[in-house]
Amino acid sequence: MKMSHKRNRIDPTLGDLIAIISDIALEHSADPKEAYELARLVLVQILKSASLRSENIDGHFSTSKHLH
């Protein structure tokens, strides 16, 4: 994970999030299969929420085949 000095927040990588969520799910579940399903559901929800708020996502794409 890298710390952003300007905003005073942690910017974890996707791999960091997967590892942390999987570890927590395994701690709270007796069955590994259930834990990974729980981790999957949490990650899906996080990614859906992030994509809705993202400023980087733009629905407008150039129809040109050449870069300008």
C-alpha positions as a Markdown table, in Angstrom:
| # | Residue | x | y | z |
|---|---|---|---|---|
| 1 | Met | 0.0 | 0.0 | 0.0 |
| 2 | Lys | 1.2 | 3.5 | -0.7 |
| 3 | Met | 0.4 | 6.5 | 1.4 |
| 4 | Ser | -0.6 | 9.7 | -0.4 |
| 5 | His | 1.0 | 12.6 | 1.4 |
| 6 | Lys | -1.2 | 15.3 | 0.0 |
| 7 | Arg | -4.5 | 13.8 | 0.9 |
| 8 | Asn | -3.4 | 11.9 | 4.1 |
| 9 | Arg | -5.0 | 8.6 | 2.9 |
| 10 | Ile | -3.9 | 5.1 | 2.0 |
| 11 | Asp | -4.1 | 4.0 | -1.6 |
| 12 | Pro | -4.2 | 0.2 | -1.5 |
| 13 | Thr | -3.7 | -1.8 | -4.7 |
| 14 | Leu | -6.3 | -4.3 | -5.8 |
| 15 | Gly | -4.0 | -7.1 | -4.7 |
| 16 | Asp | -3.9 | -5.5 | -1.2 |
| 17 | Leu | -7.7 | -5.3 | -1.0 |
| 18 | Ile | -8.1 | -8.9 | -2.1 |
| 19 | Ala | -5.6 | -10.1 | 0.5 |
| 20 | Ile | -7.0 | -8.1 | 3.3 |
| 21 | Ile | -10.6 | -9.0 | 2.6 |
| 22 | Ser | -9.8 | -12.7 | 2.1 |
| 23 | Asp | -7.9 | -12.8 | 5.4 |
| 24 | Ile | -10.8 | -11.2 | 7.3 |
| 25 | Ala | -13.3 | -13.5 | 5.6 |
| 26 | Leu | -11.2 | -16.6 | 6.5 |
| 27 | Glu | -11.0 | -15.4 | 10.2 |
| 28 | His | -14.8 | -15.2 | 10.4 |
| 29 | Ser | -15.8 | -18.3 | 8.6 |
| 30 | Ala | -15.3 | -22.0 | 9.5 |
| 31 | Asp | -15.5 | -23.1 | 5.8 |
| 32 | Pro | -12.8 | -21.8 | 3.4 |
| 33 | Lys | -15.3 | -22.0 | 0.5 |
| 34 | Glu | -17.8 | -19.9 | 2.3 |
| 35 | Ala | -15.0 | -17.4 | 3.2 |
| 36 | Tyr | -14.0 | -17.0 | -0.4 |
| 37 | Glu | -17.6 | -16.5 | -1.5 |
| 38 | Leu | -18.0 | -13.8 | 1.2 |
| 39 | Ala | -14.7 | -12.1 | 0.0 |
| 40 | Arg | -16.0 | -12.2 | -3.6 |
| 41 | Leu | -19.2 | -10.6 | -2.6 |
| 42 | Val | -17.5 | -7.8 | -0.7 |
| 43 | Leu | -15.0 | -7.2 | -3.5 |
| 44 | Val | -17.8 | -7.0 | -6.1 |
| 45 | Gln | -19.7 | -4.5 | -4.0 |
| 46 | Ile | -16.5 | -2.4 | -3.5 |
| 47 | Leu | -15.8 | -2.4 | -7.2 |
| 48 | Lys | -19.3 | -1.5 | -8.1 |
| 49 | Ser | -19.4 | 1.4 | -5.7 |
| 50 | Ala | -16.0 | 2.7 | -6.9 |
| 51 | Ser | -17.0 | 2.6 | -10.5 |
| 52 | Leu | -20.1 | 4.6 | -9.9 |
| 53 | Arg | -18.1 | 7.4 | -8.1 |
| 54 | Ser | -15.1 | 7.3 | -10.3 |
| 55 | Glu | -14.2 | 10.5 | -12.1 |
| 56 | Asn | -12.0 | 8.6 | -14.5 |
| 57 | Ile | -14.9 | 6.8 | -16.1 |
| 58 | Asp | -16.2 | 8.7 | -19.1 |
| 59 | Gly | -18.9 | 7.3 | -21.4 |
| 60 | His | -17.8 | 9.3 | -24.3 |
| 61 | Phe | -15.3 | 7.6 | -26.6 |
| 62 | Ser | -13.9 | 8.9 | -29.9 |
| 63 | Thr | -15.3 | 7.2 | -33.0 |
| 64 | Ser | -12.1 | 8.0 | -34.8 |
| 65 | Lys | -9.6 | 5.2 | -35.4 |
| 66 | His | -6.7 | 7.6 | -35.2 |
| 67 | Leu | -5.4 | 9.4 | -32.1 |
| 68 | His | -5.5 | 13.1 | -32.2 |
